[in-house]
Amino acid sequence: MKYIRNSKGETLVEVIVSLVLFAVLLASVTVMVQTSLNIAERAHERNEETSQSVADIETGQSLTDVDNLTFTFSIHGEIDKEYEIPVVVKQSGGLKVYATE
């Protein structure tokens, strides 16, 4: 027994499969766009925090000392001359800065 297929139109199964494939494709594109927007928002927030930290460092405001991070920087110049510069590490947000005491 041969089945004769109607070549004039699509079957209901073909339409349902097409709709399911379209829905899966649409859902995956939606997830990719949402993920991209979340990544862009987090990058913007980090950029704002870094900009604020840089501004604080440049103006000397809101700097906090980093525990146990002080040292002396020595420069050997002319014969028998040595310069010692005490340095303290401070931070603003996630950025650290080396400053003289």
C-alpha positions in Angstrom: 0.0 0.0 0.0 1.4 3.4 -1.0 0.8 6.5 0.9 0.2 9.5 -1.3 1.6 12.7 0.2 -0.2 16.0 -0.5 2.5 18.1 -2.1 0.4 21.2 -2.1 0.8 22.0 1.6 2.6 21.1 4.8 1.5 18.5 7.3 0.5 19.3 10.8 3.6 17.5 12.1 5.9 19.7 10.0 4.3 22.8 11.3 4.6 21.7 14.9 8.3 20.7 14.4 8.9 24.1 12.8 7.3 26.0 15.7 9.2 24.0 18.2 12.5 24.6 16.4 11.7 28.3 16.2 10.8 28.4 19.9 14.1 26.8 20.9 16.0 29.2 18.7 14.2 32.2 20.1 14.8 31.0 23.7 18.5 30.5 23.1 18.8 33.9 21.5 16.9 35.5 24.4 19.3 33.8 26.9 22.3 35.0 25.0 21.1 38.6 24.9 20.2 38.5 28.6 23.6 37.1 29.5 25.3 39.8 27.4 23.3 42.5 29.1 24.2 41.2 32.6 27.9 41.0 31.6 27.8 44.6 30.3 26.1 45.8 33.4 28.7 44.2 35.7 31.5 45.7 33.6 29.9 49.1 33.8 29.6 48.8 37.6 33.3 47.7 37.9 34.3 50.6 35.7 32.4 53.1 37.9 34.0 51.6 41.1 37.5 51.8 39.5 36.9 55.4 38.3 35.8 56.4 41.9 38.9 54.7 43.4 41.2 56.5 40.9 39.5 59.8 41.8 40.0 59.1 45.5 43.7 58.2 45.0 44.3 61.3 42.9 42.7 63.6 45.5 44.0 61.6 48.5 40.5 61.0 49.9 39.2 57.8 51.3 42.5 56.1 51.4 43.0 53.4 54.0 46.2 51.8 55.2 46.9 48.2 54.2 48.1 46.3 57.2 51.7 45.3 57.5 52.7 46.8 54.1 55.2 49.5 54.9 58.8 49.4 53.8 61.8 51.6 53.1 63.0 52.4 49.6 66.7 52.9 49.4 68.5 54.9 46.7 72.3 54.6 46.4 73.6 57.8 44.9 77.0 59.4 45.0 79.8 57.8 46.8 78.9 57.1 50.4 75.4 58.6 50.1 72.3 56.6 50.6 68.7 58.0 50.6 66.0 56.1 52.4 62.4 56.9 51.7 59.7 55.3 54.0 56.8 54.0 51.9 53.4 53.0 53.1 50.8 51.1 51.0 47.3 52.5 51.0 44.2 51.5 49.1 40.9 52.8 47.8 38.5 50.2 46.8 40.4 47.4 45.0 43.3 49.7 44.0 46.5 50.0 46.0 48.9 53.0 45.9 52.4 53.4 47.3 52.8 56.7 49.1 55.5 58.3 51.2 54.8 58.6 54.9 
